[in-house]
Amino acid sequence: MLIRLALVGLGVWLALALYLFVWPSQDHPRRAAAIIVLAGDEEHRFPRALELARAGVAPVLVVSDGARSSWAPARNLCAHPGGYGFRVICFRPAPYSTRGEARGALVLAERYHWRSLLVVTSTYHVFRARLLFKRCLDGHARVYATGTDDSLAWLPLNMANETIKLGLVFTTRRSC
């Protein structure tokens, strides 16, 4: 009986995890006051955010932790932020987390009077990022997924990690 219950629980979690982290509902990129690319998975997130900025989706590209990024193009953009046809703002979130990024975005949005943001992140991260950014920015953020690491080997780890972090967002970390 206990094994059967555990298998049912695992099946329910797997179905929810696939819905939330593999095939989440996402927003389509459209005009915004700024694009913010979240730290992590720079190989996918940063190039897509840069492409959107170059296409004129927003006049500002905000790069979370770009100056310390392990990816050279993000570091170079933050070191030389001029001459791209859009403004570049790089910041280090405090705390260093998605919640810290949402709080940092709130500070920037208030400073520059932004009413809309396009948040660029990975597919597995969309649900939690949307929840945190909407808490901090009163619903003025859309979240766009770029895809994830090409390796399926990361999928179970990402799903488990996001489940734990989502549990924290719904319990002990309910504020912006």
Sequence and secondary structure as in RCSB ss.txt:
>XXXX:A:sequence
MLIRLALVGLGVWLALALYLFVWPSQDHPRRAAAIIVLAGDEEHRFPRALELARAGVAPVLVVSDGARSSWAPAR
NLCAHPGGYGFRVICFRPAPYSTRGEARGALVLAERYHWRSLLVVTSTYHVFRARLLFKRCLDGHARVYATGTDD
SLAWLPLNMANETIKLGLVFTTRRSC
>XXXX:A:secstr
 HHHHHHHHHHHHHHHHIIIIIS         SEEEE SS HHHHHHHHHHHHHTTS SEEEEETGGG SSHHHH
HHHHS  SSSSEEEEE  SSSSHHHHHHHHHHHHHHHT   EEEEE GGGHHHHHHHHHHHHTT EEEEE    S
 TTHHHHHHHHHHHHHHHHHTT    
